[in-house]
Amino acid sequence: GHGGGIAGCAYDDNYSSNTLNTAEIALASKDALETYQRDKFTFLGFDCCLMACADIASVQSEYYQYMVASQEMEGGEGWNQDVWLSYLVQNPVNNDVNILKKVVDSYVGDSHTSCGYYEHGQRTPCYSTLSIFDLSKANDFVTSFDSFIDEVGASSSVYANAYRKSYSFGEGSYGLVDFIDFINKVDSLSLTSTTKEAVINSIENMIIYGKNCNGFGCELSGVNLFFPINLSRIDDFAVIKDDYRGSNTKLTSWQLICNSYIQGWH
């Protein structure tokens, strides 16, 4: 089903387009792991739009080894399931990452080679992107980003300025920008190059593989940052204040920044 970043995914037509949010996915995963007596599942795959969010990865790292998700919108046809599932059937004991690379390669590399696709009878520009998260590296990322926030400080205006200069996704309506681009746009006299580089390195360590259609015209990190700005769009995935609760993120320092920014929301 559809995805809207931290607003959730897989909306339900039978329940007023209610979505699965990060906390609900985590709870279901926890219960399933206990039922099947496993430590972690191999991977969580989001075949829907805009789910390659740092907040989602931070929480799901407790339950999955890897995550596969898109920074940008996905076309209606989604992943090439027949390609990667056939590969899995033929190579059942293969390296997990090789299987996940097949998911990425078949979606970005084959499906949209010409940088465009047909949907509902119309040719649509291709902005396909898909990345693999090594969730064992998520805690290191959270720690380094907390240190980054501590150095830059609590002024939300600094982050808002950086957000406005960063590459955005979902037509700018979901509060999502490229994480490394955002880090590079933060302008703070108190920020040291060591702390900035530590965050960037932690992101690059967490995103172990990814591909982007050449329609972007820029280099993407593979992961998005959420900031509550420019969220006036009203649809099934309009982000509301309750979407950013503690159970939906482990980026606690960043959550405080976001909470201070949304005090005027209603």
PEBEL-V459596 format. One record per residue. N is the residue number from 1. RES is the residue in three letters. PSI is psi in whole degrees, -180 to 180 (999 if undefined). OMEGA is omega in whole degrees, -180 to 180 (NA if undefined). D_FIRST is the distance of its C-alpha to the first C-alpha in whole Angstrom. Layout:
N_RES_PSI_OMEGA_D_FIRST, N_RES_PSI_OMEGA_D_FIRST
//
This chain:
1_GLY_-174_-177_0, 2_HIS_162_177_4, 3_GLY_150_-180_7, 4_GLY_37_-180_10, 5_GLY_-135_-177_13, 6_ILE_-11_176_15, 7_ALA_-15_177_13, 8_GLY_-175_-179_10, 9_CYS_170_173_7, 10_ALA_58_-177_4, 11_TYR_149_-173_7, 12_ASP_115_-180_9, 13_ASP_-25_-176_10, 14_ASN_-12_-176_13, 15_TYR_60_174_14, 16_SER_39_179_14, 17_SER_32_176_11, 18_ASN_141_-177_12, 19_THR_163_170_10, 20_LEU_115_178_10, 21_ASN_178_-175_13, 22_THR_-43_-178_15, 23_ALA_-39_-180_18, 24_GLU_-40_177_16, 25_ILE_-42_-180_14, 26_ALA_-44_-179_18, 27_LEU_-44_178_19, 28_ALA_-40_180_17, 29_SER_-42_178_18, 30_LYS_-47_-180_22, 31_ASP_-41_-179_22, 32_ALA_-40_178_21, 33_LEU_-40_178_23, 34_GLU_-40_-180_26, 35_THR_-44_-177_26, 36_TYR_5_176_26, 37_GLN_52_177_28, 38_ARG_154_177_27, 39_ASP_-48_179_27, 40_LYS_154_170_24, 41_PHE_159_-175_21, 42_THR_-52_180_21, 43_PHE_156_175_18, 44_LEU_121_-178_15, 45_GLY_129_177_12, 46_PHE_101_176_9, 47_ASP_63_-178_8, 48_CYS_175_-170_6, 49_CYS_146_156_9, 50_LEU_23_-173_12, 51_MET_3_180_12, 52_ALA_63_-175_15, 53_CYS_142_179_17, 54_ALA_-36_180_20, 55_ASP_-44_-179_20, 56_ILE_-46_-180_17, 57_ALA_-39_-177_19, 58_SER_-38_-179_22, 59_VAL_-45_-175_21, 60_GLN_-10_179_19, 61_SER_-19_178_22, 62_GLU_-20_-169_24, 63_TYR_-15_-176_21, 64_TYR_150_176_20, 65_GLN_-37_-177_23, 66_TYR_160_173_20, 67_MET_140_177_17, 68_VAL_125_-175_15, 69_ALA_165_-177_13, 70_SER_138_173_13, 71_GLN_-33_-173_16, 72_GLU_-178_175_15, 73_MET_152_172_12, 74_GLU_148_174_10, 75_GLY_159_-176_11, 76_GLY_-27_-179_9, 77_GLU_-18_174_11, 78_GLY_-156_-179_10, 79_TRP_157_172_12, 80_ASN_81_-175_15, 81_GLN_-35_-177_14, 82_ASP_-30_-178_18, 83_VAL_-55_-174_20, 84_TRP_-32_178_19, 85_LEU_-37_175_19, 86_SER_-41_178_22, 87_TYR_-40_180_24, 88_LEU_-42_180_23, 89_VAL_-40_-178_24, 90_GLN_-21_-177_27, 91_ASN_62_-172_28, 92_PRO_-22_-180_27, 93_VAL_18_-179_29, 94_ASN_165_176_28, 95_ASN_133_-177_28, 96_ASP_-42_-178_24, 97_VAL_-36_177_24, 98_ASN_-39_178_25, 99_ILE_-44_-179_22, 100_LEU_-33_175_20, 101_LYS_-34_178_22, 102_LYS_-35_175_21, 103_VAL_-48_-178_17, 104_VAL_-49_-176_18, 105_ASP_-39_-177_21, 106_SER_-26_179_19, 107_TYR_-52_-176_16, 108_VAL_-43_-172_19, 109_GLY_-35_-175_22, 110_ASP_-47_-173_22, 111_SER_-37_-172_19, 112_HIS_41_-177_20, 113_THR_-38_-176_24, 114_SER_11_179_25, 115_CYS_51_177_23, 116_GLY_158_-180_21, 117_TYR_164_180_19, 118_TYR_131_177_19, 119_GLU_127_-177_16, 120_HIS_36_175_17, 121_GLY_3_-179_20, 122_GLN_145_178_21, 123_ARG_130_-176_21, 124_THR_135_176_19, 125_PRO_146_-178_21, 126_CYS_125_172_19, 127_TYR_49_-175_18, 128_SER_136_175_17, 129_THR_140_180_17, 130_LEU_138_-177_16, 131_SER_155_178_19, 132_ILE_125_177_20, 133_PHE_130_167_21, 134_ASP_101_-171_24, 135_LEU_-9_174_23, 136_SER_-16_180_27, 137_LYS_1_-175_28, 138_ALA_-39_-179_26, 139_ASN_-39_177_29, 140_ASP_-39_178_31, 141_PHE_-47_-179_29, 142_VAL_-44_-180_28, 143_THR_-45_-178_32, 144_SER_-35_179_33, 145_PHE_-36_175_31, 146_ASP_-42_178_32, 147_SER_-37_177_36, 148_PHE_-48_180_35, 149_ILE_-41_179_34, 150_ASP_-39_-179_37, 151_GLU_-42_-177_39, 152_VAL_-37_179_38, 153_GLY_-178_-171_38, 154_ALA_4_-178_36, 155_SER_110_-176_37, 156_SER_-21_-179_33, 157_SER_-33_177_35, 158_VAL_-44_-179_35, 159_TYR_-36_178_31, 160_ALA_-41_178_31, 161_ASN_-42_179_33, 162_ALA_-40_178_31, 163_TYR_-46_-176_28, 164_ARG_-22_-179_29, 165_LYS_-6_-172_30, 166_SER_160_-180_27, 167_TYR_124_-175_25, 168_SER_163_-178_22, 169_PHE_166_179_18, 170_GLY_37_179_16, 171_GLU_25_177_19, 172_GLY_16_-172_20, 173_SER_2_-176_18, 174_TYR_8_178_17, 175_GLY_27_-174_20, 176_LEU_128_176_19, 177_VAL_161_178_22, 178_ASP_131_-171_23, 179_PHE_-50_-178_25, 180_ILE_-37_177_28, 181_ASP_-41_178_28, 182_PHE_-48_-180_28, 183_ILE_-41_-179_31, 184_ASN_-20_-178_33, 185_LYS_-12_179_33, 186_VAL_124_-177_34, 187_ASP_103_-178_38, 188_SER_129_-180_40, 189_LEU_-24_-177_43, 190_SER_-9_-177_43, 191_LEU_126_178_40, 192_THR_153_180_42, 193_SER_-31_180_41, 194_THR_-45_-180_41, 195_THR_-41_178_38, 196_LYS_-46_-180_36, 197_GLU_-32_179_36, 198_ALA_-41_177_35, 199_VAL_-48_-179_32, 200_ILE_-43_179_31, 201_ASN_-39_-179_32, 202_SER_-35_177_30, 203_ILE_-45_-179_27, 204_GLU_-30_176_28, 205_ASN_-33_-178_29, 206_MET_-38_179_26, 207_ILE_100_-172_24, 208_ILE_-13_179_25, 209_TYR_144_177_24, 210_GLY_157_176_22, 211_LYS_148_179_22, 212_ASN_143_171_21, 213_CYS_148_-178_22, 214_ASN_2_178_25, 215_GLY_-17_-179_24, 216_PHE_-38_-179_24, 217_GLY_16_178_28, 218_CYS_165_-180_28, 219_GLU_132_-180_27, 220_LEU_153_-178_24, 221_SER_-24_-177_24, 222_GLY_-7_-178_21, 223_VAL_145_-178_20, 224_ASN_152_171_20, 225_LEU_138_175_22, 226_PHE_133_171_21, 227_PHE_134_-172_24, 228_PRO_81_-179_23, 229_ILE_150_179_25, 230_ASN_41_-177_24, 231_LEU_51_-178_21, 232_SER_-11_-177_23, 233_ARG_132_-180_19, 234_ILE_108_176_18, 235_ASP_-165_-176_15, 236_ASP_-21_-176_12, 237_PHE_26_175_12, 238_ALA_127_-179_16, 239_VAL_128_178_17, 240_ILE_170_-174_20, 241_LYS_-40_-176_23, 242_ASP_-10_179_21, 243_ASP_-19_-176_18, 244_TYR_68_177_21, 245_ARG_168_-180_23, 246_GLY_-31_-179_25, 247_SER_-8_-179_22, 248_ASN_4_-179_20, 249_THR_152_169_22, 250_LYS_5_178_25, 251_LEU_70_-170_26, 252_THR_-40_178_29, 253_SER_-40_179_31, 254_TRP_-35_178_28, 255_GLN_-39_178_27, 256_LEU_-39_177_30, 257_ILE_-46_-179_31, 258_CYS_-42_180_27, 259_ASN_-38_179_29, 260_SER_-31_-179_32, 261_TYR_-31_-173_30, 262_ILE_15_-179_28, 263_GLN_-28_-179_31, 264_GLY_-3_179_31, 265_TRP_158_177_28, 266_HIS_999_NA_28
//
